[in-house]
Amino acid sequence: MDIRVIIKLHELLMAGSAGNSEYLSKRLGISVRTVYNYVTFMKNELNAPIIYNSNNKCYSYDGVCELCFIG
């Protein structure tokens, strides 16, 4: 996992402009399969409340999500 991709994905989710997996793939410069891997990692390992809204066809946070990337 590349922390830079996680940070960018988090920023997109916070801004409400994450879109769907195809959009994220282009925006992050990774494959669609890798987008799914990052989303799963963030949900399972970082406890990020990521949901997929099928009405809007986009990923978003289900509530507040605060991830700290400062060491």
N, C-alpha and C positions, 0 to 999 in steps of 0.2 A: 504494500500500500504506500502510495506517495502522499505525504502530508499536504503537499501543495494542492493536490486534486481534492482532498478532503476539505481543505479550507475554502477553496473556490466553490465546491458543491454546497457547503454550509452557507456561504455568502449568497449564492443564488436562491437557496431555500429561504433564507431570512428575508431577502428582497421580494419574495413571491414571484420570481421569474425563472423558476427551475424548468418548467415545461415538462415534456415527456422524455422517455429514454433516448429517442432519436435526436431530439434537440440537445439534450445534455451531452450526448456522444460528440456532436459537432462542436459544441461550445467548449467542452473540456479536452477535446482532441484524443479521445479514447473510444474503444469499440462499445457498442450497445451492451454486449455481454459484460464488459468491464464496468459499465455504469451500474448494472444490476449487482455486481460484486461489491462495489463501493457502497451502494445503498444498503445492502445486506450487512456489510461490515459495520457501517455507522449505526444501524438499528440494533444489531446484536452486541457489538463490543463497546460502543460509545453510548448506548441507550438513547439514541436520538429518536424522537417521536415522528419519524417520517411516515407519511401515508401517501397513497396514490388516489387522487380524486378522479374517478372515472367519468364524472360529468364534465369536468374541465379538462380532462386528459393531461393532468400535470401532477408532479410531486410537490408536496408541501409539508410543513411541520404541523402536527396536530397539537397546537398549543405552543407554549414558550419552550425554546430550546437554547440553552446557554452552554456552549462548548468552549473550554479554555485551552488555547494552543500555546500559551506562554509557559516556558519551562522554568 
